């Protein structure tokens, strides 16, 4: 079957929100305005954790279906290396069925993926190392000299190949967002800041070509430490510098409009540490992103499950809901991306959509 055409649109995402607010009585504050006039839920569905096997495929498909048909989530986040390509395929099957049945429309759903890490095919009988050699190296897609730390590459030929695989895996002709996955975190400590920034500029130039070809709408940086760490640390990345490179290759209408980074009660740096300079002023990461015209999604809101097990319980919420409420209430965020698989967790976390986020005062009271 050819990839489904279309993308998330202002009209489609507003339709999703209006249905949720009017028919399901969700608070309008559950939805936020995003680049391109999109309206996105303040909770996103993530697909990171899980074994590369059939039962996990089924759990992901079921959870994604519930998220979308409940009217509570229209943000889907994955990556080609998650479960060695099976996360993308699981998500693709779920949304494909919903689109075919007319339960949700393509223009209502925002789909993001990531590339950069090596991503062997878990459904291939070829062992991972040999798969990389046969599928990528021998075909001239990946030069071993471009691989950093044995796991990451950002050469144009490799990133192009990965996008085509992601489009096929997801069954979509256009991705709403493509992140460069942990590139600064993986590459700067090995190749240094100058070489990395040269590579980053070329990656952005390539992503602008993807945009012109209609294969992606926006691009972004999915990160771990680099945007939150101290400026003196070797792996630090200035968001202002990254946006400057995107502006250099894409002009004022460049596609670098999203960043993703960890944020939770145990990792609050994006809202509490002023480590990002913008035109000479030191701002928090959230503040810098707003100033630079970049929108934020956050990851690991439950701190790999630790906050769900032993975190605080506030405002009549469970520990998991409290952690998610904190993450979705940060000024400047679009919302956290949370992995959902078990039916109990899906129900518990989706129930949070029936509440508005905390105001800035309530959120700030929990910051260190």
PENOR-V567252 format. One line per field, one symbol per residue. ss: DSSP state (@ for helix, = for strand, . for the rest). psi: psi as a letter, one per 40 degrees, with the letter a starting at -180 (. if undefined). A space follows every 10 residues. Layout:
BEGIN
ss = ???
psi = ???
END
This chain:
BEGIN
ss = ...=.....@ @@@@@@@@@@ @@@....@@@ ====@@@=== =.====.... ...@@@@@@@ @@@@@@@@@. ....===... .@@@@@@@@@ @@@@@@@@@@ @....@@@.= =====.=... .......@@@ @@@@@@@... ...@@@.=.. .=...@@@@@ @@@@@@@@@@ .=..====== =.@@@@@@@@ @.@@@@@@@@ @@@@@@@@@@ @@...===== ==........ ........@@ @@@@@@@@@@ .....===== ==.=..=.@@ @@...===.. ===.@@@@@@ @@..=====. .....@@@@@ ........@@ @@@@@@@@.. ..=======. ..@@@@@@@@ @@@@.....@ @@@@....
psi = hiihiiihid dddddddddd dddefihdee iihiieeihi iehihifdii igiddddddd ddddddddee edhfhhhaid ehffeddddd dddddddddd eediideehh hiaiidihgi heeiehiddd ddddddddee dhhdeehhfe eiifiddddd ddddddddde fhdhhdhhih hfdddddddd eidddddddd dddddddddd ddeedidiia hhicddeeii deideihhdd ddddddddde adfiegeiih iihadegedd eehgehhhfe hhiidddddd defhihiiif deffedddde iihifeiidd dddddddeeh heidiihhhh didddddddd ddeeiiiiid ddddeei.
END
